Amino acid sequence: MQCSVESESFSPQEHRTVDARYNPQAIESKWQAHWRETGLDRTPELQEGIRKFYALSMFPYPSGKLHMGHVRNYSITDVIARHKRMQGYAVLHPMGWDAFGLPAENAAIDRGIPPAKWTYENIAQMRDQLQRLGLSYDWEREVASCSPDYYKWTQWIFLQFLAAGLAYQKEAAVNWDPVDQTVLANEQVDADGRSWRSGALVEKRMLKQWFLKITDYADQLLADLEKLPGWPERVRTMQENWIGQSTGAKVIFRTESGDELPVFTTRPDTLWGATFMVLSPEHPLVESLTTPEQAEAVKAYQVQAAAQSEIDRTAEDREKTGVWTGSYAINPVNGDKIPIWIADYVLMGYGTGAIMAVPAHDQRDFEFARKFGIPIKLVVQPLDGSLTSAEDLTAAWPGEGVMIHSGPLDGIPAGKGPGQSVEKAIAWLESQGLGEKQINYRLRDWLISRQRYWGCPIPVIHCPECGIVPVPEADLPVILPEEVELRGRGGSPLAQMEDWVKVSCPICGVEARRETDTMDTFICSSWYFLRFSDARNDQAIFRKDQVNGWLPVDQYVGGIEHAILHLLYSRFFTKVLRDRGLLDFDEPFLRLLTQGMVQGLTYFNPNKSGKDRWIPAALVKDPDNPVDPETGEKLEVIYATMSKSKGNGVDPEDVLANYGADTARMFILFKAPPEKDLEWDDADVEGQFRFLNRVWRQVHEFVEQPNFRDLLTAEIIPTALSKPEKDLRRAVHTAIKEISEDIEEGYQFNTAISELMKLSNALNDAALVDSPVYADGIRTLILLMAPFAPHIAEELWHELGGTNSVHKQTWPSYDPAALIADTVTIVIQVNGKLRGSFEAPSEVTQEEQEQLALTSAAAQKYLEGSLPKKVIVVPKKLVNFVV
């Protein structure tokens, strides 16, 4: 291995530091500037024969300041990207901003500034912080979702969905703030069901909303999880559960007046035990089904249900409530007349908004029937015959058994297996024309309407003559006006801007109105990874050869909090764009790493509740005896995820100022495996800083030798090496092997950094500074350290005489022969206790190992001239004498 002699526009002498001490701030700013000037991290063109690698971190919301979670996420991906470049890959490693959303509106209202100004200032500040961390992004491909040159294509994608019949508008239940008179997104409603703005109890109202038909892709989204072995198992399971496939039957009940009430049930075999129906309070038939006698009670209950959150309404331990509509339905399998109730535990968004209730075999229905005196019918008898009638029930019986009181199903084993009651029931229903087999999904169509300002405008025009008309592609983007007044009340300000809302219909020319809803910000993040493949293209969303060349993303890194929605929506978008002929792959992300949280030392008062229980670390005067500064009560101490509310965060700016970016990166990668939570410890940060200082000194002491260049270029002849040189060479090549495997096999950066430390120790202990093997070890240490601590590695590489960037060097490869030791250390035990050791040839046989052990000084001392009763030999490792 020899130093590169490629030339650049500078000499190493120009970049040598005047101060021989390690000064991270000086060298980091110097090299960051140089990398920008030379375009070191610019994405190369795709070329045949050159392997590609797309490394991507989930792009952040531009809040204005990085936190340690960001530092961890981006450091992980940066190591991967830098390592792949050194392996000869063409690497795409971009960064952008998920810049639309509610926080910018909040800031605009609180500060009296436009959301765009606040957002772009934050982007500039965070971009500077990312650059100071030495992250190797191709900033020429930077995107911001709030920029018209990006959201033009977001709108274009919406038109693709509309053309494919996958975007539609319908009446839907929304969160309504009765004080501010506006619709709220789910994230604008707190855990108590109150508005984030006014504090009012949020109501449910039916309004026209835009949806995307993600349910049309439910089967593909579920089946294609098998194509993602590079994803964590728990993430795939979370997506599988969210999609929630279930097989059952669609059965049509009818009201006494003849209206259809379709229900989906996974247990059609229990239809003969259905004794009532329950509708969602928002069901469209409630009004027509409610008799005059029940009208007042039903209306009051609807108002009460509208004030409840979905979580509260569906809680298992909540007391069941409901109101009878006064009407009946006809059970299609036996003609029984059963009452129709409304209850808040049935949601209009799930299934059909109507259920058949079988109280004998469903605990929720059982509790409801008992409370309101509704009959209970037993249709599954336990195998042991312990239940013969509904009067024997103290709770619902959901278990196995035999069908009874169920007409054609009597005597059939109850269950979902082949030949069991569910299969038989579906076949019978289909033969009688009463129902059909159906596969249902828990997944609902994606409601994308947001009645707020700072989002991507939906490119649709409402014409009184033509109906819904898409904005012509030539007129995109529909620009979001920036001169708006945000008051936080009265709905979206776009609806108040008549000059913007009024527009001529593109088809017939009559006066029409723009859509004033904006899109859910998840829309913007559901395709950004595709845009990075061709980010500066102003003629198309991307070129097909570029998106197919770079995608799928080879390694995606982000938080587990995005395991369901963002990843599911991104998969959905990819499949739709594939079907529109825009790309040729099925899944967007081949491998996924969900990094753990960064936790800080946290103080809390167990006698307080809510946010008040957390005591900021800055207010704790004596960490050895922490007490509440207000009450004097003793505080408990734990590690918890860093957050402003807990006051336990560590500002990355402080770490950069005190230790530099390389130390911050090394600590956060060394402290824990990427997927595990990390406990912040200032002492460990200091430890990494000391390690970098030691490497700095080792290299400088080496280059102070007059002949260091000769040592670096000298040929190493393995057969001519002394034993100390062979041992050191083995340590060097062991480090190459172990670190390469740690990176390639599971990104175990913590153990990789540990191997760097071992190599530094081996160099320090070898006392061979005038040997070519030592020179090779120094060079190898710097190369192996480059992805982890890029600035100090670059500086030291040039101190060695390198004239090209260390990050353009080839990743070292190990010599398997160098790993083989000439001798092995054999441990001697007597009755299992360690008594000594000796060196033996590496090719020692088992018999030779036993004889060498018997004649060793340790054996002679403890055996005292007697022969052992038994000898246990572990080849090339251990000899145990039993006496």
Order of alpha helices (4+ residues) and beta strands (2+ residues): alpha-beta-alpha-beta-beta-alpha-alpha-beta-alpha-beta-beta-beta-alpha-alpha-beta-beta-beta-alpha-alpha-alpha-beta-beta-beta-alpha-beta-beta-beta-alpha-beta-beta-beta-beta-beta-alpha-beta-beta-beta-alpha-alpha-alpha-beta-alpha-beta-beta-beta-beta-alpha-alpha-beta-alpha-alpha-alpha-alpha-alpha-alpha-beta-beta-alpha-alpha-beta-beta
